[in-house]
Amino acid sequence: MEGFMNDDGSAPVSDPIFARALELRAEVERFTDRWSPLAETEPCLTFSWEALERQLVELAPTDLQAELVHRLVERTKVYAGLKPAEMVLREVLCFTALVLDESSLEVRPGHS
């Protein structure tokens, strides 16, 4: 283990897992600095990651964008537990806009 630590006992930034953890922590801090947590309100809808993915695949105007949905949902799901719920919501909204953008690709038949 000694080869993986700096002289002060900390993990080197060159360690990809440690670097990603620092990056993720910085992202969360920037988000929470900009949008402080809201007061508790009534619960919102709940749905599964699978339901989100299924609906986005169906709504995607092209096969390429439908394929992109799988990767985006999986990546968002991996880090969702480490982020505030509103931050995950924002990410879902952003990639949904990307997936539904018909401006640059030929639309699949039946998806106009």
C-alpha positions in Angstrom: 0.0 0.0 0.0 2.9 2.3 0.6 3.4 2.9 -3.1 -0.1 4.3 -3.4 0.3 7.0 -0.7 2.1 10.4 -0.6 4.7 11.0 2.1 2.0 12.6 4.3 -0.2 9.4 4.1 -2.7 10.9 1.6 -3.6 9.3 -1.7 -1.9 10.9 -4.7 -4.1 13.0 -7.1 -2.7 10.8 -9.8 -4.9 7.9 -8.4 -7.9 8.0 -10.8 -10.4 7.0 -8.1 -9.2 9.6 -5.7 -9.1 12.2 -8.4 -12.7 11.4 -9.4 -13.8 11.6 -5.7 -12.2 15.0 -5.4 -13.9 16.1 -8.6 -17.2 14.8 -7.5 -16.9 16.5 -4.1 -16.1 19.8 -5.9 -19.1 19.4 -8.1 -21.4 18.9 -5.2 -19.9 21.8 -3.3 -20.4 24.1 -6.3 -24.0 23.0 -6.6 -24.8 23.4 -2.9 -23.1 26.8 -2.9 -25.3 27.9 -5.8 -28.6 26.2 -4.6 -28.9 25.8 -0.9 -31.2 22.9 0.2 -34.9 23.7 0.1 -37.1 23.3 3.1 -38.8 19.9 3.4 -41.9 19.8 1.2 -44.4 17.2 0.4 -42.9 14.1 -1.3 -42.7 14.0 -5.1 -43.3 11.1 -7.4 -41.0 8.2 -7.3 -40.0 6.0 -10.2 -37.3 3.5 -11.0 -34.1 4.2 -13.1 -35.4 1.5 -15.4 -38.7 3.3 -15.9 -36.8 6.6 -16.6 -34.6 4.8 -19.1 -37.5 3.0 -20.8 -39.4 6.2 -21.3 -36.4 8.2 -22.6 -35.5 5.4 -25.1 -39.1 5.5 -26.4 -39.0 9.3 -26.7 -35.6 9.5 -28.3 -35.9 10.7 -31.9 -33.0 8.6 -33.3 -31.5 5.2 -32.6 -28.2 7.0 -31.7 -29.9 9.1 -29.1 -31.8 6.0 -27.8 -28.5 4.3 -27.3 -27.1 7.3 -25.6 -29.9 7.1 -23.0 -28.5 3.8 -21.7 -25.1 5.3 -21.0 -26.4 8.5 -19.5 -28.8 6.9 -17.2 -26.2 4.4 -16.0 -23.6 7.0 -15.3 -26.1 9.2 -13.5 -27.3 6.3 -11.4 -23.7 5.4 -10.4 -23.1 8.7 -8.7 -26.7 9.6 -7.7 -26.3 8.4 -4.1 -23.4 10.8 -3.6 -25.2 13.9 -4.7 -28.2 16.0 -3.5 -31.4 14.9 -5.1 -31.9 18.3 -6.8 -28.5 17.9 -8.4 -29.4 14.5 -9.8 -32.7 16.0 -11.0 -30.8 18.7 -12.9 -28.5 16.1 -14.5 -31.6 14.1 -15.6 -33.2 17.2 -17.1 -30.0 18.2 -18.9 -29.5 14.8 -20.5 -33.2 14.6 -21.3 -32.9 17.8 -23.3 -29.9 16.4 -25.1 -31.6 13.2 -25.9 -34.8 14.9 -27.1 -33.0 17.4 -29.3 -34.1 16.6 -32.9 -32.2 19.5 -34.5 -29.0 17.7 -35.6 -30.0 14.2 -36.4 -32.5 12.4 -38.7 -35.6 11.5 -36.8 -36.6 7.8 -36.5 -39.8 6.8 -38.2 -42.8 7.3 -36.0 -41.0 9.8 -33.7 -41.7 13.2 -35.0 
